Amino acid sequence: MNTLKKFLGLVWMVLGPLTMTFLFLQAIDKVGLTHTDIERTNTILQWGIILFIFLPISLGLMIFGFYAWKGEYDRLPENSEDI
C-alpha cells in the first residue's frame, strides 16, 4: 500500500502543473474566440475567476503529492492518542 501511495504522490505532483497548463491554454483559446468587447470582458472575467479558484487546488495537489512521495503518510494514526 505504501508503494501505491508513493506512486500516486508522483501522479499528483505531475497532475497539478499539467491541469494548470491546460486551463491557461483553454483560457487563452476561449478569450481569443470572442468577437465583441463585451463578450471579451465577460470571458476574461469568467476565466480569471476559474483560474483564481483552481490555482490553489493545483498547488494543494502538488504539495499533497510531495508529502505522499516522501512517505509522510506511510504510518497513519490509529486514534487521537497517536497524534
Secondary structure, DSSP 8 states (H G I E B T S, - for coil): -HHHHHHHHHHHHHHHHHHHHHHHHHHHHHHHH--SHHHHHHHHHHHHHHHHHHHHHHHHHHHHHHHHHHTTTSS--SSGGG-
